[in-house]
Amino acid sequence: MHPELAADLDQLPALLEETRRAAAAFLSSLDERPVVPRAEPPAAMPLVDRGGGLREALAAFGERWEPRLSAGAGPRYFGFVTGGATPAALAGDWLTAAADQNSNSSLDGAGQQLEREAVGWLRELFGLSATHAGTFVSGATMSNTVGLAIARQWLGERLGVDVAEDGAAALGRVRVLSGSAHSSVAKALSVLGLGRTALVRVPVLPGREAVDPAALERLLAEADGPCVLVANAGTVNTVDFDDLRALADLRDRYGCWLHVDAAFGAFAALAPEHADLVAGLDRADSICVDLHKWLNVPYDSAVQFTRRPDLQAEVFRNAAAYLGPLGEHPDLVHLTPENSHRLRALAAWFTLRAYGRAGHREIVERCVAGARTLGEAVAATPGLRLLAPVRLNVVCFTLAEDPTADRLAALAAAVADEAFLTPTHYAGVPALRAAFSNWRTTEADVRRTAAALARAVSAIGD
C-alpha cells in the first residue's frame, strides 16, 4: 500500500475528527459569511507527485477554496430554489459516503430495500396512492427526463411501436403541450430524441403562468394523435399551479399522458392551507419531485413517480449476466439511466425518520410565512414593486422605475453579502426572485434581507 494511504488508514479516526471540525466551523460561519463571496479564484495549481496525505489536502482546501465557497447551505441563499441539509440529512449523507453502497442491485440488496422504504414514505408525504412506483434520481432534470422517457414509450404503445427498440423516429411527429414548462423539459426532449420543437406552448390564463384549460382542450381536439401534457405544480418565477384536476379530466377525455413537474410545488401537500394547490396530483401518470430543494437533503437528490413502472423497465432495462432479471419488481438498475448510483436515499430516509411529517410541514409553513413577509416588505419599499402575488414560497419583484437587466443585476450585487437573489424575466420585465426553501431561514433573516434591499435600492436611486 502506498505509504500515505497506509498512514491515513492508520490515523483515520483522528483525520475524520479533523474533517468534522472543519465542517462544523464552515456551518457555524453560514450566518455571517458573505452569501456569495466575490473573491477571485486562486491561481492554478499543478497536480503534485507526492500528495502529503489527507491532513495536507484538508489544509490546502481550507486555504485555497473554503473561503471562496458560497453560503448556499445558509438561511439567506434565496437564489434558484435551494434547500440546505437538515442535521439528520447531513448525517445520512456522511454515512452514505462511509458505507459507499451501489444500491441498484438485489445481489447486494439492503441499499435498494432502504430506497424503496424511503420512496414509500415520500409517497405518503405527498399524498400519493400505492399505484405510484418511485425511484431516486439525481435532480429535477433527470426526474423530468425519466418521466418523459416513460411517456415516450407510452406513445409507442398507443401507436403500435416499441420506441425502446426502434428509436424515437418510429413515433413520427410528437406534441408535448404545456403552459409554462421549465427549461429542463425542453432539455429532456432533446436528450430523448423528440426534439425541443416538440414542446408546444399553450396559452396561459390572463396575468398567470397557469395553463388555460379551455385553450388546452382546443389544441387536444385538433390533435391528430396522442399527446403528452406537462403540467406545472409550482412554476419557478411565481409558483403558479395548473389546475391538476382539470388537466387530469382532459387526459381522460382525450387519451393523453399527464406528466406533472412538481419539483418543489409538491411540498404544498404538507401544509393544510395550501394542499389544495396539488389536488389531483395522484392522478398523474408521472411526477417529478426534487428533494434537494424543500426536503433539505444534500445535492444531488430527487424522486420520480409513475403509474407505469412496466413501461419504465422497458425503457431502462439493462441486459447483463451479472444483473438480475426484470421480474415483477425490477432491480433499480432497470429503472433509470444510471447503472450505478450512491445510496442517495439515505439522506432522505434520515431526515424523514428524524423529523417526520410534522417537522417537514413546519419547514414548509415557515418558508411560506417568510416569503409573505418579504413580499410585504418589497411592496412597502419605495423603488421596488411586486410582479406577482406571493402564492407560496417565491417573491418575484423588480424596480419600480427603469427596471433594466443591468440595474437589476446591480441591485442583486449590492445585496450579495447579505442575500443571494437570481435574475429572471416575468411578463417581459427583468426581475429578481427570492425563493424560500432552506430549513434555517427565520424571520430575522427576512428582516435582514428586506433592510439590505431597502438600502441598496436607495443607493441605486441616488
Beta strands, then each sheet from edge to edge (+ up, - down):
strand 1: 133-137
strand 2: 176-178
strand 3: 199-201
strand 4: 228-232
strand 5: 257-261
strand 6: 286-290
strand 7: 302-306
strand 8: 384-386
strand 9: 394-399
strand 10: 422-426
strand 11: 429-435
sheet 1: 1+ 7- 6+ 5+ 4+ 2+ 3+
sheet 2: 8+ 9- 11+ 10-
end
